[in-house]
């Protein structure tokens, strides 16, 4: 049975989600503040987290950050604002998707199923490592090594880098990258891709002169190999 942890300071929302999710066959636990949510995450080991942003003790940003330090389990953030800056920040911290209040339960179920499907497909991958000059990217371990040293990356940054590197020298538009990395049902802004590319470039700066994460103006991005090994 799929286990879902709901972290929201509104007990009515917690109970609403519990009722509907349990009716659909999920096992559910709830927490009403960030620190309790983190403690329960460690003890309960859920398959999915639904995480509110504005909460006491620790807000959703901090909870997302701490969960990502120990796990790549899917996180869907719940926000009353629906502002692009909230979504971009959440994605930078490693969130997989967003749901905006007031909640539409059909949308909630659709997003949960879509994110879990991507997560299962991700974990059942062949675990192939990609190697280029001075870097190694492991999708199985969710690990990037630059010159032999591990570099921390949020899951979506690693997935984006892996996809581009696996298809090196091919150009992809922002919409294609949203489709391939975030999923066809992702409703976010294409600027999300720009933010992730910018952060990847900062971490990859100076790694090698044999490849580059390149912008193709008016089209999109590609991982360009300048010198074949």
VEXLO-92036 format. One record per atom (N, C-alpha, C): x, y, z; residue in three letters; residue number from 1. Coordinates in steps of 0.1 Angstrom, whole numbers. Atoms other than C-alpha are relative to their C-alpha. Layout:
BEGIN
ATOM       u       v       w   residu   num
ATOM       X       Y       Z      ala   NUM
...
***
This chain:
BEGIN
ATOM       u       v       w   residu   num
ATOM       8     -12       0      unk     1
ATOM       0       0       0      unk     1
ATOM       9      13       0      unk     1
ATOM      -7     -12       1      unk     2
ATOM      13      34     -10      unk     2
ATOM      -2       9      13      unk     2
ATOM       1      -8     -12      unk     3
ATOM      21      56      21      unk     3
ATOM       2      14      -3      unk     3
ATOM       0     -14       2      unk     4
ATOM      14      93      20      unk     4
ATOM       1       8      13      unk     4
ATOM      -1      -9     -12      unk     5
ATOM      25     119      46      unk     5
ATOM      -5      14      -4      unk     5
ATOM       5     -14       2      unk     6
ATOM       5     151      47      unk     6
ATOM       5       9      11      unk     6
ATOM      -5      -9     -10      unk     7
ATOM      22     180      64      unk     7
ATOM      -7      14      -3      unk     7
ATOM       8     -12       2      unk     8
ATOM      -2     210      68      unk     8
ATOM      -5       5      13      unk     8
ATOM       4      -5     -13      unk     9
ATOM     -10     233      97      unk     9
ATOM     -16       1       1      unk     9
ATOM      15       0       0      unk    10
ATOM     -47     233      87      unk    10
ATOM      -5     -14       2      unk    10
ATOM       5      14      -3      unk    11
ATOM     -62     202     104      unk    11
ATOM     -11      -4      -9      unk    11
ATOM      11       4       9      unk    12
ATOM     -93     204      82      unk    12
ATOM       5      -5     -14      unk    12
ATOM      -6       5      12      unk    13
ATOM     -71     200      51      unk    13
ATOM       6     -13       2      unk    13
ATOM      -6      13      -3      unk    14
ATOM     -52     172      67      unk    14
ATOM     -11     -11       0      unk    14
ATOM      10      10      -1      unk    15
ATOM     -84     153      75      unk    15
ATOM      -7      -2     -13      unk    15
ATOM       6       2      13      unk    16
ATOM     -99     160      41      unk    16
ATOM       8      -8      -9      unk    16
ATOM      -9       8       8      unk    17
ATOM     -69     146      23      unk    17
ATOM       1     -14       5      unk    17
ATOM      -1      13      -6      unk    18
ATOM     -67     117      47      unk    18
ATOM     -13      -8      -4      unk    18
ATOM      12       7       4      unk    19
ATOM    -104     108      40      unk    19
ATOM       0      -4     -14      unk    19
ATOM       1       3      14      unk    20
ATOM    -102     110       3      unk    20
ATOM      12     -10      -5      unk    20
ATOM     -12       9       4      unk    21
ATOM     -67      93       0      unk    21
ATOM      -3     -14       5      unk    21
ATOM       3      14      -6      unk    22
ATOM     -77      64      23      unk    22
ATOM     -11      -6      -8      unk    22
ATOM      10       5       8      unk    23
ATOM    -108      60       2      unk    23
ATOM       5      -6     -13      unk    23
ATOM      -6       4      12      unk    24
ATOM     -86      56     -28      unk    24
ATOM      11     -11       2      unk    24
ATOM      -9      11      -3      unk    25
ATOM     -65      29     -11      unk    25
ATOM      14       4       5      unk    25
ATOM     -13      -4      -6      unk    26
ATOM     -36      50       3      unk    26
ATOM       0      -1      15      unk    26
ATOM      -2      -1     -15      unk    27
ATOM     -22      48      38      unk    27
ATOM       5      14       3      unk    27
ATOM      -3     -14      -2      unk    28
ATOM     -20      83      53      unk    28
ATOM       4       3      15      unk    28
ATOM      -3      -6     -13      unk    29
ATOM      -3     100      82      unk    29
ATOM       0      15      -2      unk    29
ATOM       1     -15       1      unk    30
ATOM      -6     137      90      unk    30
ATOM       9       6      11      unk    30
ATOM      -8      -8     -10      unk    31
ATOM      15     164     108      unk    31
ATOM      -5      14      -2      unk    31
ATOM       5     -14       1      unk    32
ATOM       5     200     116      unk    32
ATOM      11      10       2      unk    32
ATOM     -11     -10       0      unk    33
ATOM      39     216     119      unk    33
ATOM      12      -6      -7      unk    33
ATOM     -11       5       8      unk    34
ATOM      72     213     100      unk    34
ATOM       9      -9       7      unk    34
ATOM      -9       9      -7      unk    35
ATOM      93     197     127      unk    35
ATOM      -6     -13       3      unk    35
ATOM       7      13      -2      unk    36
ATOM      67     171     135      unk    36
ATOM       0      -8     -13      unk    36
ATOM       0       7      13      unk    37
ATOM      65     164      98      unk    37
ATOM      13      -6      -3      unk    37
ATOM     -14       6       3      unk    38
ATOM     103     159      95      unk    38
ATOM       2     -13       9      unk    38
ATOM      -1      12      -9      unk    39
ATOM     102     135     125      unk    39
ATOM      -8     -11      -5      unk    39
ATOM       9      11       5      unk    40
ATOM      73     116     111      unk    40
ATOM       5      -6     -13      unk    40
ATOM      -6       5      12      unk    41
ATOM      90     114      77      unk    41
ATOM      10     -11       3      unk    41
ATOM     -11       9      -4      unk    42
ATOM     120      97      93      unk    42
ATOM      -6     -14       5      unk    42
ATOM       6      12      -7      unk    43
ATOM      98      73     113      unk    43
ATOM      -9      -8      -9      unk    43
ATOM      10       6       8      unk    44
ATOM      71      66      88      unk    44
ATOM       5      -5     -14      unk    44
ATOM      -6       4      13      unk    45
ATOM      92      64      56      unk    45
ATOM     -11       0     -11      unk    45
ATOM      11       0      10      unk    46
ATOM      64      75      32      unk    46
ATOM       5      -1     -14      unk    46
ATOM      -3       0      14      unk    47
ATOM      63      70      -5      unk    47
ATOM      -2      13      -7      unk    47
ATOM       4     -13       6      unk    48
ATOM      50     105     -11      unk    48
ATOM      -3      10      11      unk    48
ATOM       3     -10     -10      unk    49
ATOM      48     138       8      unk    49
ATOM      -8      11      -6      unk    49
ATOM       7     -12       4      unk    50
ATOM      22     165       4      unk    50
ATOM       3      10      11      unk    50
ATOM      -6      -9      -9      unk    51
ATOM      37     196      20      unk    51
ATOM      -5      14      -2      unk    51
ATOM       4     -13       0      unk    52
ATOM      22     229      29      unk    52
ATOM      12      10       1      unk    52
ATOM     -11      -9       0      unk    53
ATOM      44     260      26      unk    53
ATOM       0       8      14      unk    53
ATOM       1      -8     -12      unk    54
ATOM      32     283      54      unk    54
ATOM      -4      -8      12      unk    54
ATOM       3       8     -12      unk    55
ATOM      35     264      87      unk    55
ATOM       8       5      12      unk    55
ATOM      -8      -4     -12      unk    56
ATOM      47     270     123      unk    56
ATOM      12      -9       2      unk    56
ATOM     -12       7      -4      unk    57
ATOM      80     258     138      unk    57
ATOM      10       0     -12      unk    57
ATOM      -8       0      12      unk    58
ATOM      95     251     103      unk    58
ATOM      -9       1     -12      unk    58
ATOM       9      -2      12      unk    59
ATOM      80     263      70      unk    59
ATOM       3     -11     -10      unk    59
ATOM      -2      10      10      unk    60
ATOM      76     241      40      unk    60
ATOM      13       0      -8      unk    60
ATOM     -13      -1       6      unk    61
ATOM     108     254      24      unk    61
ATOM      10      -7       8      unk    61
ATOM     -10       6      -8      unk    62
ATOM     129     243      53      unk    62
ATOM      -3     -15       1      unk    62
ATOM       3      15       0      unk    63
ATOM     111     209      55      unk    63
ATOM       4      -7     -13      unk    63
ATOM      -4       6      13      unk    64
ATOM     116     203      18      unk    64
ATOM      15      -1      -1      unk    64
ATOM     -15       0       0      unk    65
ATOM     153     212      22      unk    65
ATOM       5     -12       8      unk    65
ATOM      -5      10      -9      unk    66
ATOM     158     188      51      unk    66
ATOM      -4     -14      -5      unk    66
ATOM       3      13       6      unk    67
ATOM     139     159      34      unk    67
ATOM       9      -3     -11      unk    67
ATOM      -9       2      11      unk    68
ATOM     160     164       3      unk    68
ATOM      15      -4       4      unk    68
ATOM     -14       3      -5      unk    69
ATOM     192     161      24      unk    69
ATOM       1     -15       3      unk    69
ATOM       0      14      -4      unk    70
ATOM     182     125      32      unk    70
ATOM      -8      -9      -9      unk    70
ATOM       8       8       8      unk    71
ATOM     158     113       5      unk    71
ATOM      -4       7     -13      unk    71
ATOM       5      -6      13      unk    72
ATOM     146     117     -31      unk    72
ATOM     -14      -4      -2      unk    72
ATOM      14       3       1      unk    73
ATOM     111     106     -23      unk    73
ATOM      -8      12      -5      unk    73
ATOM       7     -12       6      unk    74
ATOM      85     127     -42      unk    74
ATOM      -7       9      10      unk    74
ATOM       6     -10      -8      unk    75
ATOM      73     159     -27      unk    75
ATOM      -9       9      -9      unk    75
ATOM       9      -9       7      unk    76
ATOM      42     178     -39      unk    76
ATOM      -3      11      10      unk    76
ATOM       2     -11      -9      unk    77
ATOM      40     213     -23      unk    77
ATOM     -14       6      -2      unk    77
ATOM      14      -6       0      unk    78
ATOM       6     229     -14      unk    78
ATOM       2      14       4      unk    78
ATOM      -1     -14      -2      unk    79
ATOM       4     266     -17      unk    79
ATOM     -13       7      -2      unk    79
ATOM      12      -8       2      unk    80
ATOM     -24     292     -13      unk    80
ATOM       3      11     -10      unk    80
ATOM      -4     -11       8      unk    81
ATOM      -4     317     -34      unk    81
ATOM      -1      -3     -15      unk    81
ATOM      -1       4      14      unk    82
ATOM       2     300     -67      unk    82
ATOM       9       9      -8      unk    82
ATOM      -9     -10       7      unk    83
ATOM      29     326     -75      unk    83
ATOM      12      -8      -6      unk    83
ATOM     -11       6       7      unk    84
ATOM      56     317    -100      unk    84
ATOM      13      -1       9      unk    84
ATOM     -12      -1      -8      unk    85
ATOM      83     327     -75      unk    85
ATOM       0     -12      10      unk    85
ATOM       1      11      -9      unk    86
ATOM      70     301     -50      unk    86
ATOM       3     -13      -7      unk    86
ATOM      -3      12       7      unk    87
ATOM      71     274     -76      unk    87
ATOM      14      -2      -3      unk    87
ATOM     -15       1       4      unk    88
ATOM     106     282     -88      unk    88
ATOM       8      -3      12      unk    88
ATOM      -8       3     -12      unk    89
ATOM     119     282     -52      unk    89
ATOM      -2     -14       4      unk    89
ATOM       3      13      -4      unk    90
ATOM     102     250     -44      unk    90
ATOM       7     -10      -9      unk    90
ATOM      -7       9      10      unk    91
ATOM     116     233     -76      unk    91
ATOM      15       1       2      unk    91
ATOM     -14      -1      -2      unk    92
ATOM     150     246     -68      unk    92
ATOM       4      -8      13      unk    92
ATOM      -3       8     -12      unk    93
ATOM     148     229     -34      unk    93
ATOM      -3     -14      -1      unk    93
ATOM       2      14       3      unk    94
ATOM     137     197     -50      unk    94
ATOM     -14      -5       0      unk    94
ATOM      14       5       1      unk    95
ATOM      99     196     -50      unk    95
ATOM      -2      -5     -14      unk    95
ATOM       3       6      13      unk    96
ATOM      84     175     -78      unk    96
ATOM     -12       7      -7      unk    96
ATOM      12      -6       6      unk    97
ATOM      51     194     -83      unk    97
ATOM      -6       9      10      unk    97
ATOM       7     -10      -8      unk    98
ATOM      27     220     -69      unk    98
ATOM     -15      -2      -1      unk    98
ATOM      15       0       1      unk    99
ATOM     -10     220     -60      unk    99
ATOM      -4      13       7      unk    99
ATOM       4     -13      -5      unk   100
ATOM     -27     254     -54      unk   100
ATOM     -14      -2       7      unk   100
ATOM      12      -1      -7      unk   101
ATOM     -54     259     -27      unk   101
ATOM     -10      10      -7      unk   101
ATOM       7      12      -6      unk   102
ATOM     -84     255     -27      unk   102
ATOM       2     -12      -8      unk   102
ATOM      -3      12       6      unk   103
ATOM     -78     219     -34      unk   103
ATOM     -11      -6      -8      unk   103
ATOM      10       7       8      unk   104
ATOM     -96     201     -62      unk   104
ATOM       5     -15       1      unk   104
ATOM      -5      13      -3      unk   105
ATOM     -94     164     -52      unk   105
ATOM       3      -8     -13      unk   105
ATOM      -4       6      12      unk   106
ATOM     -94     152     -88      unk   106
ATOM      14       3      -5      unk   106
ATOM     -13      -5       4      unk   107
ATOM     -64     173     -95      unk   107
ATOM      11      -6       9      unk   107
ATOM     -10       5     -10      unk   108
ATOM     -47     161     -63      unk   108
ATOM       3     -15      -4      unk   108
ATOM      -2      14       4      unk   109
ATOM     -52     124     -73      unk   109
ATOM       8      -1     -13      unk   109
ATOM      -7       0      13      unk   110
ATOM     -40     131    -109      unk   110
ATOM      15       3       2      unk   110
ATOM     -14      -4      -2      unk   111
ATOM      -8     148     -97      unk   111
ATOM       7     -10       8      unk   111
ATOM      -6      10      -7      unk   112
ATOM      -1     122     -71      unk   112
ATOM       4     -12      -8      unk   112
ATOM      -3      11       9      unk   113
ATOM      -4      94     -96      unk   113
ATOM      11       3     -10      unk   113
ATOM     -10      -3      10      unk   114
ATOM      17     112    -122      unk   114
ATOM      14       1       6      unk   114
ATOM     -13      -1      -6      unk   115
ATOM      45     120     -98      unk   115
ATOM       5     -14       5      unk   115
ATOM      -4      13      -4      unk   116
ATOM      45      85     -83      unk   116
ATOM       4      -9     -12      unk   116
ATOM      -4       8      12      unk   117
ATOM      46      70    -118      unk   117
ATOM      14       4      -5      unk   117
ATOM     -13      -4       4      unk   118
ATOM      76      91    -127      unk   118
ATOM      11      -5       9      unk   118
ATOM     -10       5     -10      unk   119
ATOM      93      81     -95      unk   119
ATOM       2     -15      -1      unk   119
ATOM      -2      14       2      unk   120
ATOM      87      44    -100      unk   120
ATOM       8      -3     -13      unk   120
ATOM      -8       2      12      unk   121
ATOM     100      46    -136      unk   121
ATOM      14       4       2      unk   121
ATOM     -14      -4      -3      unk   122
ATOM     130      65    -123      unk   122
ATOM       8     -10       8      unk   122
ATOM      -7      10      -8      unk   123
ATOM     138      39     -97      unk   123
ATOM       2     -13      -7      unk   123
ATOM      -2      13       7      unk   124
ATOM     134      10    -121      unk   124
ATOM       9       1     -12      unk   124
ATOM      -9      -2      11      unk   125
ATOM     158      25    -146      unk   125
ATOM      12      -9       1      unk   125
ATOM     -11      10       0      unk   126
ATOM     189       5    -156      unk   126
ATOM      12       4       9      unk   126
ATOM     -11      -4      -8      unk   127
ATOM     211      26    -134      unk   127
ATOM      13       3      -7      unk   127
ATOM     -12      -3       8      unk   128
ATOM     235      34    -162      unk   128
ATOM       6      13       4      unk   128
ATOM      -7     -12      -3      unk   129
ATOM     262      59    -154      unk   129
ATOM       5       7     -13      unk   129
ATOM      -5      -7      12      unk   130
ATOM     271      86    -179      unk   130
ATOM      13       6       4      unk   130
ATOM     -14      -5      -2      unk   131
ATOM     308      96    -181      unk   131
ATOM       4       9     -11      unk   131
ATOM      -6      -9       9      unk   132
ATOM     323     126    -198      unk   132
ATOM      13       5       7      unk   132
ATOM     -13      -5      -6      unk   133
ATOM     356     144    -192      unk   133
ATOM      -3       7      14      unk   133
ATOM       0      -5     -14      unk   134
ATOM     359     150    -154      unk   134
ATOM     -14      -1       7      unk   134
ATOM      13       1      -7      unk   135
ATOM     322     142    -146      unk   135
ATOM      -5     -14      -2      unk   135
ATOM       8      12       0      unk   136
ATOM     301     111    -138      unk   136
ATOM     -13       3       5      unk   136
ATOM      14      -3      -4      unk   137
ATOM     263     112    -136      unk   137
ATOM      -6     -14       2      unk   137
ATOM       7      13      -3      unk   138
ATOM     245      83    -118      unk   138
ATOM     -14       3       2      unk   138
ATOM      14      -1      -2      unk   139
ATOM     208      82    -122      unk   139
ATOM      -5      -9      11      unk   139
ATOM       4       9     -10      unk   140
ATOM     205      52    -100      unk   140
ATOM       3       5      14      unk   140
ATOM      -4      -5     -13      unk   141
ATOM     224      68     -71      unk   141
ATOM      -4      14       2      unk   141
ATOM       3     -14      -1      unk   142
ATOM     212     103     -79      unk   142
ATOM      13       8       5      unk   142
ATOM     -13      -5      -4      unk   143
ATOM     248     114     -78      unk   143
ATOM       8       6     -11      unk   143
ATOM      -8      -6      10      unk   144
ATOM     270     138     -97      unk   144
ATOM      14       1       6      unk   144
ATOM     -14      -2      -4      unk   145
ATOM     308     136     -94      unk   145
ATOM       8       8     -10      unk   145
ATOM      -9      -9       8      unk   146
ATOM     331     163    -107      unk   146
ATOM      14      -2       4      unk   146
ATOM     -14       3      -3      unk   147
ATOM     367     153    -109      unk   147
ATOM       1      -9      13      unk   147
ATOM      -1      10     -11      unk   148
ATOM     360     125     -85      unk   148
ATOM      -7       3      13      unk   148
ATOM       6      -5     -12      unk   149
ATOM     342     146     -59      unk   149
ATOM     -15       1      -2      unk   149
ATOM      14      -1       1      unk   150
ATOM     305     143     -52      unk   150
ATOM      -5      14       2      unk   150
ATOM       6     -13       0      unk   151
ATOM     284     174     -58      unk   151
ATOM     -15      -1       3      unk   151
ATOM      14       1      -3      unk   152
ATOM     250     179     -42      unk   152
ATOM      -8       7     -11      unk   152
ATOM      10      -6      10      unk   153
ATOM     222     184     -67      unk   153
ATOM     -14      -4       4      unk   153
ATOM      14       4      -1      unk   154
ATOM     184     185     -62      unk   154
ATOM      -3     -10     -10      unk   154
ATOM       4      10       9      unk   155
ATOM     167     156     -79      unk   155
ATOM      -3       5     -14      unk   155
ATOM       4      -5      13      unk   156
ATOM     153     177    -108      unk   156
ATOM      12       5      -8      unk   156
ATOM     -12      -5       7      unk   157
ATOM     187     193    -116      unk   157
ATOM       8     -12      -5      unk   157
ATOM      -7      11       5      unk   158
ATOM     203     159    -118      unk   158
ATOM      -7      -7     -12      unk   158
ATOM       7       6      10      unk   159
ATOM     175     145    -139      unk   159
ATOM       1       8     -13      unk   159
ATOM      -2      -9      12      unk   160
ATOM     178     175    -163      unk   160
ATOM      14      -2      -6      unk   160
ATOM     -14       2       5      unk   161
ATOM     216     171    -166      unk   161
ATOM       1     -14      -6      unk   161
ATOM      -1      13       6      unk   162
ATOM     213     134    -171      unk   162
ATOM      -7      -1     -13      unk   162
ATOM       7       1      12      unk   163
ATOM     187     137    -198      unk   163
ATOM       8       7     -12      unk   163
ATOM      -7      -8      10      unk   164
ATOM     207     164    -217      unk   164
ATOM      13      -8      -4      unk   164
ATOM     -13       7       2      unk   165
ATOM     240     144    -213      unk   165
ATOM      -3     -13      -7      unk   165
ATOM       3      13       7      unk   166
ATOM     223     111    -224      unk   166
ATOM      -3       3     -15      unk   166
ATOM       4      -3      14      unk   167
ATOM     212     129    -256      unk   167
ATOM       9      12      -4      unk   167
ATOM     -10     -11       3      unk   168
ATOM     244     150    -260      unk   168
ATOM       0       4     -15      unk   168
ATOM      -1      -6      13      unk   169
ATOM     247     173    -290      unk   169
ATOM     -14       2      -7      unk   169
ATOM      13      -2       5      unk   170
ATOM     209     173    -295      unk   170
ATOM      -6      12       8      unk   170
ATOM       6     -12      -6      unk   171
ATOM     190     206    -289      unk   171
ATOM     -15      -3       4      unk   171
ATOM      14       2      -5      unk   172
ATOM     158     205    -268      unk   172
ATOM      -6      14       4      unk   172
ATOM       7     -12      -4      unk   173
ATOM     133     233    -264      unk   173
ATOM      -4      -1      15      unk   173
ATOM       4       0     -14      unk   174
ATOM     121     244    -229      unk   174
ATOM     -12      -9       2      unk   174
ATOM      12       8      -2      unk   175
ATOM      88     227    -235      unk   175
ATOM       3     -15      -1      unk   175
ATOM      -4      14       1      unk   176
ATOM     104     195    -246      unk   176
ATOM       7      -5      13      unk   176
ATOM      -6       4     -13      unk   177
ATOM     125     195    -214      unk   177
ATOM     -10      -1      11      unk   177
ATOM      10       2     -10      unk   178
ATOM      95     201    -193      unk   178
ATOM      -7     -13      -2      unk   178
ATOM       7      12       3      unk   179
ATOM      78     172    -210      unk   179
ATOM       9     -12       4      unk   179
ATOM      -9      12      -2      unk   180
ATOM     108     148    -207      unk   180
ATOM       5      -1      15      unk   180
ATOM      -6       0     -14      unk   181
ATOM     121     158    -172      unk   181
ATOM     -11       1      10      unk   181
ATOM      10      -2     -10      unk   182
ATOM      91     171    -154      unk   182
ATOM     -13      -8      -2      unk   182
ATOM      12       8       4      unk   183
ATOM      64     151    -172      unk   183
ATOM     -10       8      -8      unk   183
ATOM      10      -6       9      unk   184
ATOM      37     158    -197      unk   184
ATOM     -11       8       7      unk   184
ATOM      11      -6      -7      unk   185
ATOM      12     168    -171      unk   185
ATOM       5      11       9      unk   185
ATOM      -5     -11      -8      unk   186
ATOM      35     194    -154      unk   186
ATOM      -6      13      -6      unk   186
ATOM       6     -12       4      unk   187
ATOM      17     227    -155      unk   187
ATOM       8      13       3      unk   187
ATOM      -8     -12      -5      unk   188
ATOM      46     250    -145      unk   188
ATOM       4       9     -12      unk   188
ATOM      -5     -10       9      unk   189
ATOM      63     279    -163      unk   189
ATOM      13      -5      -6      unk   189
ATOM     -12       5       7      unk   190
ATOM      90     272    -189      unk   190
ATOM      13       7       6      unk   190
ATOM     -11      -6      -6      unk   191
ATOM     112     296    -169      unk   191
ATOM       7      -9      11      unk   191
ATOM      -6      10      -9      unk   192
ATOM     117     267    -145      unk   192
ATOM      12      -6      -6      unk   192
ATOM     -11       6       7      unk   193
ATOM     140     252    -171      unk   193
ATOM      12       9       1      unk   193
ATOM     -11     -10      -1      unk   194
ATOM     161     284    -172      unk   194
ATOM       6       1      14      unk   194
ATOM      -6      -1     -14      unk   195
ATOM     165     285    -134      unk   195
ATOM       9     -12       2      unk   195
ATOM      -8      12      -3      unk   196
ATOM     177     249    -133      unk   196
ATOM      13       0      -9      unk   196
ATOM     -12      -1       8      unk   197
ATOM     201     254    -162      unk   197
ATOM      10      10       6      unk   197
ATOM      -9     -10      -6      unk   198
ATOM     216     285    -145      unk   198
ATOM       7      -6      12      unk   198
ATOM      -6       6     -11      unk   199
ATOM     221     266    -113      unk   199
ATOM      10     -12      -3      unk   199
ATOM      -9      11       4      unk   200
ATOM     237     236    -131      unk   200
ATOM      13       6      -5      unk   200
ATOM     -12      -6       5      unk   201
ATOM     261     259    -149      unk   201
ATOM       9       5      11      unk   201
ATOM      -8      -5     -11      unk   202
ATOM     272     274    -116      unk   202
ATOM       8     -11       6      unk   202
ATOM      -6      12      -6      unk   203
ATOM     280     239    -103      unk   203
ATOM      10      -7      -9      unk   203
ATOM      -9       7      10      unk   204
ATOM     297     227    -135      unk   204
ATOM      11       9      -5      unk   204
ATOM     -10     -10       5      unk   205
ATOM     318     259    -140      unk   205
ATOM      14      -5       2      unk   205
ATOM     -14       4      -1      unk   206
ATOM     354     250    -148      unk   206
ATOM       3     -15       0      unk   206
ATOM      -2      15      -1      unk   207
ATOM     348     212    -148      unk   207
ATOM       8      -5     -12      unk   207
ATOM      -6       5      12      unk   208
ATOM     360     207    -184      unk   208
ATOM      -1      10     -11      unk   208
ATOM       1      -8      12      unk   209
ATOM     368     223    -217      unk   209
ATOM      -4      -9     -12      unk   209
ATOM       4      10      10      unk   210
ATOM     356     192    -236      unk   210
ATOM     -15      -1      -3      unk   210
ATOM      14       0       2      unk   211
ATOM     319     198    -232      unk   211
ATOM      -6      12       7      unk   211
ATOM       6     -12      -5      unk   212
ATOM     295     226    -223      unk   212
ATOM     -15      -1       0      unk   212
ATOM      15      -1      -1      unk   213
ATOM     259     231    -212      unk   213
ATOM      -4      13      -8      unk   213
ATOM       1     -11       9      unk   214
ATOM     250     254    -241      unk   214
ATOM     -14       5      -3      unk   214
ATOM      12      -6       4      unk   215
ATOM     222     278    -249      unk   215
ATOM       0       1     -15      unk   215
ATOM       2      -2      14      unk   216
ATOM     210     276    -285      unk   216
ATOM     -11      11      -1      unk   216
ATOM       9     -12      -1      unk   217
ATOM     194     311    -288      unk   217
ATOM     -12      -2      -9      unk   217
ATOM      13       1       7      unk   218
ATOM     158     311    -299      unk   218
ATOM      -5     -14      -1      unk   218
ATOM       4      14       0      unk   219
ATOM     156     273    -295      unk   219
ATOM      -1      -6      14      unk   219
ATOM       0       6     -13      unk   220
ATOM     166     259    -262      unk   220
ATOM      14      -3       5      unk   220
ATOM     -12       3      -6      unk   221
ATOM     195     240    -246      unk   221
ATOM       5     -14      -5      unk   221
ATOM      -6      13       3      unk   222
ATOM     219     211    -253      unk   222
ATOM      13      -2       8      unk   222
ATOM     -13       4      -6      unk   223
ATOM     248     193    -237      unk   223
ATOM       9      -3     -12      unk   223
ATOM      -9       1      12      unk   224
ATOM     275     198    -264      unk   224
ATOM      13      -5       4      unk   224
ATOM     -13       6      -2      unk   225
ATOM     305     176    -265      unk   225
ATOM       9       6     -11      unk   225
ATOM      -9      -7      10      unk   226
ATOM     333     196    -281      unk   226
ATOM      11      -9      -5      unk   226
ATOM     -10       9       4      unk   227
ATOM     359     169    -281      unk   227
ATOM      -3     -14       4      unk   227
ATOM       3      14      -3      unk   228
ATOM     351     132    -283      unk   228
ATOM      12      -7       7      unk   228
ATOM     -11       7      -7      unk   229
ATOM     371     110    -259      unk   229
ATOM       6     -10     -10      unk   229
***
